[in-house]
C-alpha cells in the first residue's frame, strides 16, 4: 500500500495509468483518455497536491467544462474518469475519503445505433467489382465485418492463423481489454474469404496479416473507411455508411431474428450486458413495425 507523502500528483497519475493497463487490462486508447481527463482536472485545481484537493475543486472543474461548451456525454465521461481515479487513491491508501462519491453524472439520451436493412447490406455488397483482385479483397472485408460483428481495429489486426474457414470461426484479439474471443463465420463470408486467400497467395507471402494492400502491406483503418464510403456512394444508400454500421447491423439483425442477447454480447465482445442492451430498443422499434403491419387489430377500423 502506498504511503509516501513525498510523491507528487503526477507520480500517482502514472501509478493509476499502470493500474488501468496492468490490473484492469484496458486498451492504450482508453488509458490515454483517463490520463487526459485526470491531468486536465489536476491542472484546474488551485493546489495539485492530492492531500489538499476538495470536493469543491471537482465541482468547480465540472462547472468549467459546462462553461467550455462540452456536451453531457463528454462531461459524463470525465466524471467517470474522476470516480475511477479517486476510488483507486482510496484503495491504495493515498487518501482517506473518496471525494467523488457524491458527484453525479449528467444525464444524456443514448443515441440508438444506426443499422442497415438486410436489403441495404445486399445492395452495398453487390456494387463491389469482384472481377478485380481489390474487389475480391473488399468483398471479403465487408462480408467479414457483417458476418462477425468485428470492430475495424480488430479486422485490420487479424492474422491468417486466427481464422478457420473450414470450421467457420475466427479468434479475435480485441484492443478493448485485450481479451481474445471467438466469433463465427457464415457461408457467404467463408466463401469470399476463401476466394480472397486463393487470389492473394503472392501478396501474403511476407506478412502474417489477413488483409493487405496490393503491395502486401497491412490494410489500414482509413483504407477500410475510404473503400466503404466509395461503395456506399455507388450503392445509393441514403444513410451515412461507416465501418461500425456493419457491426451494428450484425447485432440488430441477429436480435430481430430471435437470437439471445447473451449470445450477441459474447459475439460482440461486450464485457457488460448493459452495453448490448441498447439493441433491445432497436428490436422494440422493429417489433412495433411488424405488429402494426400484421396484427388485424393494430389499427383503428372504420364501421
Secondary structure, DSSP 8 states (H G I E B T S, - for coil): ----SSS-HHHHHHHHHHIIIIIS---HHHHHHHHHHHHHHHHHSS---TTT--HHHHHHHHHHHHHTT--HHHHHHHHHHHHHHHHHHHHTTS-SS-TTTT---------------HHHHHHHHHTS-TTSHHHHHHHHHHHHHHHH---HHHHHH-BGGGEETTTTEEEEE-TTTT-EEEEE--HHHHHHHHHHHHHTTTTSTT--BSSB-TTS-B--HHHHHHHHHHHHHHHT--S---HHHHHHHHHHHHHHTT--HHHHHHHHT-SSHHHHTHHHHHHHHHHHHHHHHH-TTSS----
